[in-house]
């Protein structure tokens, strides 16, 4: 009996120890989870505080942003509204350049190619009522002359224009990473630029088509001499010893390079360039879809709607002002900052 009693007591104590061990483990796990939850809550609160306290003066080159429309603006051509929508409110803009102006800062933004509406309702000077127009350089300038772009946007003081060559020169020359310059120059297609500065070889105060060329160097074996000739022909530049250089009459174009991690080799994957001289490109290069031959990339038919309109915006702000707050977002392509009226969100 004593032996059986000892075994029963041992089993009882074993269950008790297992119970105590499990109980302590559960308590420790609970306390650990509480610590993690508190840390997440603290981090979330800090993130929310940072978002709520972010101002335009906190933006960095390469950040992405959206501009909110006035509530009265209707982005539907089928709606008879007092003011029609010229700019897509869901479009994404990138901070392209920042400069100091007196005691303030001037921020330049470049939009994606889906920002300007392809068709707009607008009343030209020789028209009695607003009517639909296909977007063109002439239509853009007519809307700008009436300050209608700025009227559409909720934040006051935003100036809208066609991207200028003077800005593109500054962007290319600034000390920034290839990723940031890629975010600024790397669009899905060609777009109009304004020659706002005297530039040798180009016609002052005219418009040029900044063409985008993607190269097949990674996917298709191409002889080195052929690659160099294509870069010169399409981009008016050169690539040697993993470094890009530009010819004298390419003051604002851009050549982007990528490093292949598997082979640790660098190559040119695309460039953006507006040529002031005649050129010929062949479809056999696998860069363009068909043979093209142009006297230059200067746009003569400014009334034509066949050119993509990228949009430039600039804002000058006082960093100490209390009406320049960002409404939300993280500044990424997926979750851009949102700029409404500048009033701090509660």
C-alpha positions in Angstrom: 0.0 0.0 0.0 2.8 2.3 0.9 4.4 1.6 -2.5 1.1 2.4 -4.3 0.6 5.5 -2.2 4.1 6.7 -3.1 3.4 6.2 -6.8 0.0 8.0 -6.6 1.6 10.9 -4.7 4.4 11.1 -7.4 1.8 11.2 -10.2 -0.1 13.9 -8.4 3.0 16.0 -7.8 4.0 15.5 -11.5 0.6 16.8 -12.7 1.0 19.7 -10.3 4.4 20.6 -11.6 3.2 20.4 -15.2 0.3 22.6 -14.3 2.5 25.2 -12.6 4.9 25.1 -15.6 2.1 25.6 -18.1 0.6 28.4 -15.9 3.9 30.2 -15.6 4.5 29.8 -19.4 1.1 31.3 -20.2 1.6 34.2 -17.8 5.0 34.9 -19.3 3.6 34.7 -22.8 0.7 37.0 -21.9 3.1 39.6 -20.4 5.4 39.3 -23.5 2.4 39.9 -25.8 1.3 42.9 -23.7 4.8 44.4 -24.0 4.7 43.8 -27.8 1.2 45.4 -28.1 2.3 48.4 -26.1 5.4 48.8 -28.3 3.2 48.6 -31.4 0.8 51.1 -29.9 3.7 53.4 -29.1 5.2 53.1 -32.6 1.8 53.6 -34.2 1.2 56.7 -32.1 4.6 58.1 -33.0 3.8 57.4 -36.6 0.5 59.1 -36.4 2.0 62.0 -34.6 4.7 62.3 -37.3 2.1 62.2 -40.1 -0.1 64.8 -38.3 3.0 67.1 -37.8 4.5 66.7 -41.3 4.6 69.9 -43.2 5.4 70.8 -46.8 8.8 72.0 -45.6 9.5 68.5 -44.4 9.2 67.0 -47.8 12.4 65.6 -49.4 13.3 65.2 -53.1 11.9 61.9 -54.3 8.8 61.9 -52.0 5.4 61.4 -53.7 2.3 63.5 -53.1 -1.3 64.0 -54.2 -3.0 67.3 -54.4 -6.6 67.4 -53.3 -9.3 69.3 -55.4 -11.7 71.9 -54.2 -14.9 70.1 -53.1 -16.9 72.0 -55.7 -14.8 70.7 -58.6 -16.4 67.8 -60.5 -14.1 65.5 -62.4 -16.8 64.3 -64.9 -17.3 65.8 -68.3 -20.8 64.6 -68.3 -21.7 66.8 -65.3 -22.7 70.4 -65.9 -20.5 71.9 -63.2 -19.5 75.5 -62.5 -15.8 74.5 -62.9 -14.6 71.4 -64.7 -11.8 69.2 -63.6 -8.5 69.7 -65.5 -6.2 67.6 -63.3 -6.8 64.1 -62.1 -7.0 64.2 -58.3 -5.8 60.6 -58.0 -2.6 61.4 -59.9 0.8 61.1 -58.2 3.4 63.8 -58.2 7.1 63.6 -57.2 9.2 66.2 -55.4 11.7 67.0 -58.1 13.7 70.0 -56.6 13.8 72.3 -53.6 15.5 75.7 -53.5 15.7 78.5 -50.9 13.8 81.7 -51.7 14.6 84.4 -49.1 13.4 83.0 -45.8 11.2 80.4 -47.5 11.5 77.3 -49.5 10.3 76.6 -53.1 9.2 73.1 -53.9 8.9 71.8 -57.5 6.7 68.8 -58.3 6.5 66.8 -61.5 3.4 64.7 -62.2 2.9 61.3 -63.8 1.5 61.2 -67.3 -2.1 60.5 -66.1 -2.4 63.8 -64.3 -3.7 66.1 -67.1 -7.2 65.1 -68.3 -7.2 64.1 -72.0 -10.4 66.1 -72.6 -11.4 69.2 -70.7 -14.4 71.5 -70.7 -13.2 75.0 -71.2 -14.3 78.4 -72.7 -11.7 79.8 -75.1 -11.7 83.6 -75.7 -13.5 83.2 -79.0 -16.2 81.0 -77.5 -19.5 81.9 -75.9 -19.8 78.9 -73.6 -17.4 76.2 -72.3 -17.2 73.2 -74.5 -15.0 70.0 -74.6 -11.5 70.3 -75.9 -8.8 67.7 -76.5 -5.8 68.6 -74.3 -2.9 70.4 -76.2 -0.2 72.9 -75.4 -2.4 75.7 -76.6 -5.3 74.6 -74.4 -3.0 74.2 -71.5 -1.7 77.7 -71.8 -5.3 79.1 -72.2 -6.4 77.4 -69.0 -3.2 78.6 -67.2 -3.9 82.2 -68.4 -7.2 82.1 -66.5 -5.5 80.7 -63.4 -8.0 77.8 -63.7 -5.5 75.1 -62.7 -4.7 76.8 -59.4 -8.4 77.4 -58.7 -9.1 73.6 -59.0 -6.6 72.7 -56.2 -7.5 73.0 -52.6 -4.1 74.3 -51.3 -3.7 78.0 -52.1 -0.7 79.4 -54.1 0.1 76.4 -56.2 1.5 77.4 -59.6 1.0 75.1 -62.6 3.0 75.0 -65.8 4.6 72.7 -68.4 7.9 71.2 -67.2 10.7 73.6 -67.9 14.2 72.9 -69.2 15.7 75.1 -66.5 14.2 72.7 -63.9 15.3 69.6 -65.7 18.9 71.0 -65.9 18.9 71.5 -62.1 17.5 68.0 -61.5 20.1 66.3 -63.7 22.9 68.2 -62.1 21.9 67.7 -58.4 23.8 65.3 -56.2 21.2 62.6 -55.8 21.0 58.8 -56.1 20.0 57.1 -59.4 16.8 55.8 -57.7 15.7 59.4 -56.9 16.5 60.6 -60.4 14.8 57.6 -61.8 11.6 58.5 -59.8 11.8 62.0 -61.4 12.8 61.3 -65.0 11.5 57.7 -65.4 8.0 58.2 -66.9 6.0 55.7 -68.9 6.2 57.7 -72.0 7.4 60.9 -73.7 6.2 64.4 -72.7 6.3 68.1 -73.6 8.9 70.4 -72.1 9.2 74.2 -72.3 12.5 75.8 -73.5 12.4 78.6 -70.9 16.1 79.4 -71.1 18.5 80.2 -73.9 20.2 76.9 -74.8 22.6 76.5 -77.7 21.0 74.6 -80.6 17.5 74.9 -79.3 14.8 77.6 -80.0 14.1 79.8 -77.0 10.5 79.9 -75.7 9.4 76.9 -77.8 8.4 73.4 -76.9 10.2 70.1 -77.3 9.1 66.5 -77.0 11.2 64.7 -74.3 11.3 61.2 -75.7 11.8 58.1 -73.6 13.8 55.2 -75.1 14.1 51.8 -73.4 17.0 49.6 -74.5 17.3 45.8 -74.9 20.9 45.5 -73.7 20.0 43.2 -70.8 17.6 40.9 -72.6 19.4 40.7 -76.0 23.1 40.3 -76.6 24.4 43.4 -78.4 27.9 44.1 -79.4 29.6 46.8 -77.3 30.2 49.0 -80.3 26.5 48.7 -81.2 25.5 49.6 -77.7 27.7 52.7 -77.6 26.4 53.8 -81.0 22.8 53.4 -79.9 23.3 55.4 -76.8 24.9 58.2 -78.8 22.2 58.1 -81.5 19.2 57.9 -79.1 20.5 59.7 -76.0 23.3 62.0 -77.3 25.6 60.7 -74.6 28.1 58.0 -73.9 28.6 55.2 -71.3 32.1 54.1 -70.3 33.6 52.5 -67.2 30.2 52.4 -65.5 29.9 56.2 -65.9 27.5 58.3 -68.1 28.6 61.5 -69.9 26.6 63.9 -72.0 27.5 65.7 -75.2 27.5 69.5 -75.3 24.1 69.8 -77.0 22.4 67.5 -74.4 22.0 69.9 -71.4 18.9 68.4 -69.9 18.4 64.9 -71.1 18.9 61.9 -68.8 20.6 58.5 -69.1 19.7 55.9 -66.5 21.8 52.9 -65.6 21.2 49.7 -63.7 23.6 47.3 -62.0 22.8 43.6 -62.6 23.4 41.9 -59.3 23.9 38.4 -60.7 26.8 39.5 -62.9 27.7 42.7 -61.2 27.6 44.6 -64.5 26.1 47.9 -65.2 24.2 48.8 -68.3 21.9 51.6 -69.7 18.3 50.6 -69.5 16.6 53.9 -70.7 17.2 57.5 -71.5 15.1 60.7 -71.9 16.2 63.1 -74.6 14.8 65.9 -76.9 17.0 66.3 -79.9 17.5 69.8 -81.5 18.9 68.2 -84.7 17.8 65.7 -87.3 17.9 62.0 -86.5 16.8 58.6 -87.8 15.9 55.6 -85.7 15.3 52.1 -87.0 12.9 49.5 -85.7 15.6 46.9 -86.1 17.3 48.4 -83.1 14.3 47.1 -81.0 14.1 50.5 -79.3 11.3 52.1 -81.4 8.4 50.3 -82.9 8.8 51.7 -86.4 11.4 53.6 -88.4 11.3 57.3 -87.5 13.1 60.2 -89.1 12.6 63.7 -87.7 14.2 67.1 -88.4 14.2 67.6 -84.6 12.0 67.1 -81.5 10.7 70.7 -81.6 6.9 70.8 -81.5 5.6 73.2 -84.1 1.9 72.1 -84.0 1.2 73.3 -80.4 -2.6 72.9 -81.1 -2.1 69.1 -81.6 -3.4 66.8 -78.9 -1.0 63.9 -79.8 1.6 65.0 -77.2 1.6 63.8 -73.6 1.3 66.6 -71.1 3.2 66.2 -68.0 2.5 68.9 -65.4 4.9 70.9 -63.2 3.8 72.5 -59.9 5.6 74.8 -57.6 4.9 76.0 -54.1 6.8 78.6 -52.0 6.2 78.2 -48.3 7.4 79.6 -45.0 8.7 76.7 -42.9 7.4 78.4 -39.7 3.9 78.9 -41.1 1.0 77.0 -39.5 -1.1 76.4 -42.7 1.2 74.1 -44.6 0.5 70.7 -43.0 0.2 67.4 -44.9 -3.1 65.7 -44.4 -1.8 62.1 -44.4 0.1 59.4 -46.3 3.7 58.1 -46.1 5.3 59.7 -49.2 5.6 56.5 -51.2 4.2 55.8 -54.7 1.6 53.4 -53.1 0.7 55.7 -50.2 1.7 59.3 -51.3 1.4 62.3 -49.0 -2.0 64.1 -49.3 -2.0 67.9 -49.4 -5.4 69.5 -48.8 -5.8 73.0 -47.5 -2.7 73.0 -45.2 -4.7 73.0 -42.0 -3.4 70.6 -39.4 -5.6 67.5 -39.0 -7.0 66.8 -35.5 
